[in-house]
Amino acid sequence: MSRVTVPIQVEDEELIPAYATSFASGCDARAAILEPLTIAPGTSALVPTGIKLALPEGYEIQVRPRSGFALKNQVTVLNTPGTIDSDYRGEICIILMNHGKEPFVVTPKMRIAQLVLASVIQAAFVREDALSLTQRGRGGFGHTGAH
């Protein structure tokens, strides 16, 4: 597995994202809060992580939900996957959404999301009068689904 060096600014060493296992693709982001934060059912909250990054050109960070939160509490990242561009230098904050029926309490330094480093390839869009034909054609939204 290859690694890319990513400069980070963080005031608390415990907030540095960490991989739970040697083969994990996502590292854990933690809540940089001093007091518990309650997210009521049907609402969202912006949760700071306390980290700022200088991603190398050609990379992004994708912010993804934690599967345990989704399964046990119906809490997810609202704009999944969120994107942190390589030219962003501000603090990474996570939008958590409580789809559950009970309030969800975020505690200080709780693992709240997964951060995945990914390569970025930009498209060079070229206008054409016609596109190549395919078997699927213009069919969308379930058009290719099996019965």
N, C-alpha and C positions, 0 to 999 in steps of 0.2 A: 504494500500500500504506500502510495507517495504522500508527501506532506508539503504544504506550502506555508512559508513563514508569514504570519499576519501580526503586524504591530498592534498593540492594544493599550488603551489607557483605562485604568480602573483604580479606584481609591481603596477598595477592599479586596485583598488577594482571593478571598473565598468566592468572589463573584466572577473570577476568570472562568469562562466556559470550559467544561471538561467532558471528555468522552467516557461513557460508563464501561465500555469494553474496548479491546484493541481492534475490533472489526466494526465498531459502530460508525455509521455514516453521519449521524447527528450528534452534536455536543449539547449539553444542558445549559440553558440560560436560566439565571436565578432572579428572583424579585429583589430589587435594591430598595426595600422599604424599611422603615424603622418600626412601624406599627402594623398590626394586621389590617387587611383591606377586605371588606365584604362586598361581593358582587351579587346583587339581588337577582332573582330569577328574571329572565328576559332582558337583562341589561348587560352592558359591557363596561370595561374599565381599561384605561391606559396604564400599564404597569412598567415602571422603569427597570432597567437591568444594571445600570451603573457602568456600562461599558461603552467605549468608543473605539472604533477600528479604523485602520488604514489598509483597506483591502488592495491587493495588487490589481493593476489594470487587467481586464479579461476575466474577472471573477465577481461573483455576487454571493451574498449570504441569503439563503432561503429560510424564512421563519415558519416552522411547522408546529402543529399541536402535539402534545404528549398523549399517547394513546390511552394511558391509564386515566387521565383526567376525562377524556371523552367517554370512555366506557363506564367509569364509576360515578361521574358527576355531571356528565353532559356539558363539560366546559371545554371550549376549543379556542383556537386563534381565529379571530373574526375574518381577517383577510388572508386566507390560506391559499397558497403560501405567500407570506409577505416577502418583499424583496428589499434587501439592503444593497444599494449600488456601490460600486467601488469608489465613487467620488464623494460619498456621504461621510461626514466626519462628526456628526452629532451623536448624542446618546441613543442607543437602541432601546426602544420601548415596544412592548408587546400589547396588542389589543386582545384581551381575553373576553370571551362571550360566554355567559351562563345560559345555556339552553335548558337547564334542569328546572325542577320544581322547588328546589331548596336553595337558600343562600349558599354561596361558596366563599370560603375564607382563604385569602392568599396570606401566607405568613412570611415574615422576613426571611430572605434567602431560600425560599421554596423554589424548587425547580419548576418553571412555568412554561417552557417551550423548548423545542429543539432547533438548533441552528445548523444548517447544512451549507458547506462551502461548495459552490458549483461554478463550472466554467461557463463563460458567456460568449456566444457567437452572435454578432449582429447581422441581420439580413440586409442585403442590397436589393431593395424592391425595384423591379423593372416593369413598367407598364406595358401590357400586351393587349392586342385587340381580341385575341381568343386564347383559351387555355387548352392544354392537352386533354383528351377525353379519357375517362376511366370507367370501369364497370359500375362504380357507385354513382358517379355523376354528381348531381345536385342534392341527392338524398341526404338528409341530416336528422338529428335527434331520434335515434333508435332505428334508423333506416337499415343499418347493417345487422341489427340484433338477431340472435338465434331464437327460435320458437320454444 
